[in-house]
Amino acid sequence: MNELPEEGELVLATVKDVTTHGAYVTLDEYNDMIAFLHVSEVATGWVRSIERFAREGQKMILKVIRVNKSRREVDLSLKQVTDDERRRKMIEVKKKEKAKAFIDAIKDRCKYTDEEMSKYIEIISDKYPLIYDMFEDVVRNKKILSKIDLPEEMKNVILEISSSIKVPTVQVRGTMEITCAKPNGINIISKALSLDDDNIEIRYIGAPKYRIIINAENFKIAEKILSKTIESIENNLKKEGCTFKFIREESKKGIL
């Protein structure tokens, strides 16, 4: 819980009181501190009735436009928040809510004290400022937990909780045609295609074809992994005198 938001930051706010000059709101992520949304920052052009845009008890995504640290005053804007910013902030808010529920479940099931749980949350936050991202990463690759210094009982509960998460994913794929005339050619190919990464899947189609499938959260990441992996496989095989050809296939979207 930070003391004050920064200028330009998007915040989740609850309307507390509406006046002719604007609306007083509480900032949900800042211990319900009071901030102000002036009528001139509600919408572009003249606002006849602010009640059309802000009602008491309403939740809003607003942008911080001024912060007076000495007086602890925060001014906000609604009209400067784009649709994309609003969408991204709502996703972040929902992820924080889910992460809190997961952390509470872990604390209860492992019977940790508040002090113990705070210590473990700090360890997680060092790697994942948005804690929910850790749970999603575990869905994609369970081995990431080995890199976080947490008790084994806690890791087991994290694995169990993460199994309920449906992570949006994209898939890029292609066919590799590989031949190797050496007596130990099968072993050479097998070694080149043995990759320790849960995001990469390689299937044998039938000599000389193998399918490579990359799962990732977006196409940019998937393409980067595919390019790097194909380059590495090709280089390793050509060093052994093997032939290599890659044929790209259609990409897909889905749920992991």
SULQUIHU-V789374 format. One record per residue. N is the residue number from 1. RES is the residue in one small letter. PSI is psi in radians with two decimals (* if undefined). OMEGA is omega in degrees with one decimal (NA if undefined). NEAR is the number of other C-alpha atoms within 10 Angstrom. Layout:
n	res	psi	omega	near
N	RES	PSI	OMEGA	NEAR
N	RES	PSI	OMEGA	NEAR
This chain:
n	res	psi	omega	near
1	m	1.86	-178.9	7
2	n	2.75	-177.3	8
3	e	-0.83	-178.3	11
4	l	2.54	175.4	17
5	p	2.92	178.1	18
6	e	2.69	175.8	16
7	e	2.38	-178.5	14
8	g	-0.19	-178.6	16
9	e	2.54	173.1	11
10	l	2.37	-177.2	21
11	v	2.65	173.2	22
12	l	2.19	-176.0	19
13	a	2.70	175.6	25
14	t	2.21	-178.5	23
15	v	2.18	-178.3	21
16	k	-0.74	-177.3	18
17	d	2.37	-179.5	15
18	v	2.26	178.3	18
19	t	3.09	178.2	12
20	t	-0.41	-177.3	11
21	h	-0.26	-178.2	12
22	g	-2.78	-177.7	19
23	a	2.36	172.0	24
24	y	2.30	-178.0	22
25	v	2.81	171.9	26
26	t	2.48	-179.0	20
27	l	1.95	-173.5	24
28	d	-0.60	-175.2	15
29	e	0.03	-178.8	16
30	y	0.88	174.0	16
31	n	0.59	177.0	12
32	d	0.57	175.9	12
33	m	2.65	-177.3	16
34	i	2.39	175.4	19
35	a	2.96	-173.8	22
36	f	2.35	175.3	22
37	l	1.84	-178.1	24
38	h	2.59	-178.0	18
39	v	-0.53	-179.6	21
40	s	-0.26	-179.5	16
41	e	0.23	-179.5	19
42	v	-0.80	-177.8	23
43	a	2.81	176.8	14
44	t	2.34	-179.1	10
45	g	-3.01	-176.2	9
46	w	2.30	178.8	9
47	v	1.93	-177.5	14
48	r	-0.72	-179.1	9
49	s	2.02	-177.9	12
50	i	-0.41	-179.8	19
51	e	-0.33	176.8	14
52	r	-0.40	-174.5	9
53	f	-0.45	-175.9	14
54	a	2.17	178.4	23
55	r	2.61	-178.7	16
56	e	2.26	-179.4	14
57	g	-0.17	-178.2	13
58	q	2.46	174.6	12
59	k	2.39	-177.6	17
60	m	2.59	170.5	19
61	i	2.09	-176.2	20
62	l	2.81	179.2	27
63	k	2.37	177.2	27
64	v	2.14	-179.1	22
65	i	-0.38	176.5	17
66	r	2.47	176.2	15
67	v	2.10	174.5	18
68	n	1.73	-173.3	10
69	k	-0.64	-178.4	12
70	s	-0.63	-180.0	6
71	r	-0.06	-179.7	7
72	r	0.84	179.0	12
73	e	2.40	-179.2	14
74	v	2.20	176.9	21
75	d	2.51	-172.3	19
76	l	2.88	176.7	28
77	s	2.45	172.2	22
78	l	-0.68	-174.6	22
79	k	-0.35	-179.7	14
80	q	0.01	178.6	17
81	v	2.10	179.6	16
82	t	2.85	178.4	13
83	d	-0.68	-180.0	9
84	d	-0.71	177.7	9
85	e	-0.73	179.0	15
86	r	-0.74	179.8	19
87	r	-0.79	-178.3	12
88	r	-0.67	179.2	12
89	k	-0.69	179.0	17
90	m	-0.66	176.6	17
91	i	-0.75	178.9	12
92	e	-0.77	179.9	14
93	v	-0.80	-179.6	15
94	k	-0.66	178.5	12
95	k	-0.67	178.3	16
96	k	-0.70	179.0	16
97	e	-0.75	179.2	12
98	k	-0.72	-180.0	14
99	a	-0.70	178.7	18
100	k	-0.73	178.4	14
101	a	-0.70	178.7	12
102	f	-0.78	-179.6	19
103	i	-0.72	177.6	18
104	d	-0.69	179.3	13
105	a	-0.72	178.3	15
106	i	-0.81	-179.6	20
107	k	-0.74	-178.5	18
108	d	-0.79	-175.7	11
109	r	-0.56	179.3	12
110	c	-0.10	179.2	13
111	k	0.80	178.1	11
112	y	2.63	173.2	15
113	t	2.91	176.8	11
114	d	-0.69	-179.0	9
115	e	-0.76	179.3	9
116	e	-0.77	-178.2	11
117	m	-0.68	178.4	17
118	s	-0.67	178.9	13
119	k	-0.75	-178.7	13
120	y	-0.62	176.6	17
121	i	-0.67	178.1	16
122	e	-0.69	178.2	13
123	i	-0.77	179.2	14
124	i	-0.75	-176.5	17
125	s	-0.46	177.0	13
126	d	-0.58	180.0	11
127	k	-0.50	-176.7	13
128	y	1.59	177.3	15
129	p	-0.61	171.9	12
130	l	1.77	-168.4	14
131	i	-0.58	-179.2	21
132	y	-0.51	179.6	20
133	d	-0.54	178.4	15
134	m	-0.78	-178.9	20
135	f	-0.69	177.7	23
136	e	-0.69	179.4	19
137	d	-0.61	178.8	17
138	v	-0.62	177.0	18
139	v	-0.72	-177.9	21
140	r	-0.63	-175.6	20
141	n	1.77	-176.6	13
142	k	-0.41	-174.5	16
143	k	-0.23	-179.4	14
144	i	-0.42	179.3	12
145	l	-0.46	179.6	18
146	s	-0.30	-179.4	10
147	k	0.03	179.8	8
148	i	2.23	-174.5	14
149	d	1.39	179.8	11
150	l	2.73	177.4	15
151	p	2.60	-178.3	10
152	e	-0.65	-179.8	11
153	e	-0.60	178.7	11
154	m	-0.70	178.1	16
155	k	-0.68	179.7	17
156	n	-0.69	178.3	13
157	v	-0.68	177.3	16
158	i	-0.75	178.2	20
159	l	-0.75	-179.0	15
160	e	-0.78	-179.9	11
161	i	-0.73	-177.5	17
162	s	-0.46	-178.0	21
163	s	-0.30	179.9	12
164	s	-0.12	-175.8	10
165	i	2.31	173.8	14
166	k	1.92	-175.4	12
167	v	2.16	174.7	17
168	p	2.37	-178.0	13
169	t	2.79	173.7	18
170	v	2.79	-176.9	20
171	q	2.18	172.7	22
172	v	2.52	-173.9	22
173	r	2.89	177.5	22
174	g	2.99	179.5	18
175	t	2.31	176.3	20
176	m	2.23	174.8	22
177	e	2.01	-172.4	16
178	i	2.29	173.4	17
179	t	2.51	178.8	18
180	c	2.04	-173.7	19
181	a	-0.10	-178.4	11
182	k	2.67	179.2	12
183	p	-0.61	179.8	8
184	n	0.52	-176.3	9
185	g	-0.69	-179.5	16
186	i	-0.72	179.4	13
187	n	-0.67	179.0	12
188	i	-0.81	-180.0	16
189	i	-0.76	-179.4	18
190	s	-0.73	179.7	10
191	k	-0.72	-178.7	13
192	a	-0.51	-177.1	15
193	l	0.04	178.4	21
194	s	1.73	-176.0	11
195	l	2.28	-177.6	14
196	d	1.25	-178.6	9
197	d	2.06	-178.0	11
198	d	-0.30	-179.8	13
199	n	-0.19	-176.9	15
200	i	2.21	178.7	19
201	e	2.29	178.2	16
202	i	2.21	-178.4	17
203	r	2.46	176.2	12
204	y	2.15	179.4	12
205	i	-0.75	-175.9	12
206	g	2.34	-172.5	9
207	a	2.30	2.7	9
208	p	0.55	-169.1	13
209	k	2.45	175.6	16
210	y	2.45	177.6	18
211	r	2.33	175.6	19
212	i	2.30	-178.5	22
213	i	2.24	177.5	19
214	i	2.17	174.1	25
215	n	2.31	179.8	25
216	a	3.00	-176.1	22
217	e	-0.38	175.8	19
218	n	2.91	-174.3	14
219	f	-0.57	-179.2	18
220	k	-0.81	179.6	10
221	i	-0.75	-178.8	13
222	a	-0.76	-179.7	22
223	e	-0.66	179.9	17
224	k	-0.76	178.7	12
225	i	-0.77	-179.4	18
226	l	-0.83	-178.1	19
227	s	-0.80	-179.1	10
228	k	-0.70	-178.2	10
229	t	-0.80	179.3	17
230	i	-0.73	179.2	18
231	e	-0.78	-178.8	11
232	s	-0.80	179.8	13
233	i	-0.81	-178.9	18
234	e	-0.78	-179.6	19
235	n	-0.76	-178.7	14
236	n	-0.67	-178.8	17
237	l	-0.70	-178.6	21
238	k	-0.47	175.4	12
239	k	-0.48	-179.4	9
240	e	0.11	178.0	14
241	g	0.27	179.5	13
242	c	2.79	174.1	18
243	t	2.57	-175.3	14
244	f	2.35	175.8	17
245	k	2.35	-179.2	12
246	f	2.30	178.6	16
247	i	2.07	-176.8	10
248	r	2.50	177.3	12
249	e	3.03	-176.4	13
250	e	2.41	177.6	8
251	s	2.79	-179.1	14
252	k	2.76	172.2	12
253	k	2.67	178.8	15
254	g	-2.81	179.1	12
255	i	2.32	179.2	11
256	l	*	NA	16
